Amino acid sequence: MDMNVYTLEKQVEMRLEEARATSARQALVASLTAERGSRFPILAVLATLRTGRRLLRRAVGGRDASLRVASD
């Protein structure tokens, strides 16, 4: 009887270790996926700002041109 309980306890320990390892792997993959996902909006904002500056330069008259306020 005691041998059966010991064997059952060992089986439970092994399954618990496997479940913990699987959970740790899933958490690691989820954290890496979340990091990649959070970079995209930042890159989109930077690209939008850069495009806006380019369009503004073209509208104003070149790279060295600056915005001038019309004075009366």
N, C-alpha and C positions, 0 to 999 in steps of 0.2 A: 504494500500500500504506500509506504513512504517513497519507494522508488518511482511510482507513478506520479506522485505529487511533485517530486524533484524534476522529473522529465517535463511535466506540464509547466512548471515555473520557468524552466530554461527555454521552452518553446515560446512562452509569453514574452520573456526578455528579448529573444531574438526578433520576434515580430515587432516589438516596441522599438528596438534599435533600427530596424528597417523602415518603420514609419517615420521616425525622427529624421533619418537620412533623406528619405523622399521629401519630407516637408522642407528640410534645409535646402535641397536642390531647387524645389519649386520657388522658394522665397528668393533664392539667388537669381534665378531666371527672371522672376517678376521684377526684381529691383533693377536688373540690367535693361529690361524692356522699358521700364518707366524712365530711366535716364535717357534712353534714345528718344523716347517720345517727347520729353521735355525740351530737347534741344531744337526741335523743328520750329516751334513758334518763335523762338529767339532768332533763328536764322531767317525766318520769313519777315520779321520786323526789320532786321538789318538790310535785307534785300530790298524791301519796300522803301526804306529811307534812302538807300543808295540810288535807286531808280528815280525817286522824287528829286534828288539833287541833280541828277543828270538831266532830267527834263527841265528843271529850273534853269540850269546853265544854258541849255539850248534856247530857251525862250528869252533869256536875258541877252545873250549874244556872245557866248564863248566861255572858255574856262577862266580867263582873267577878268571878265566883266563882273561888275558888282551891281546890286540893286540900288537904284538912285531914286530918291523921292523927288517928285516934281515940286519945285518951289515957285511961288507966285512972284 
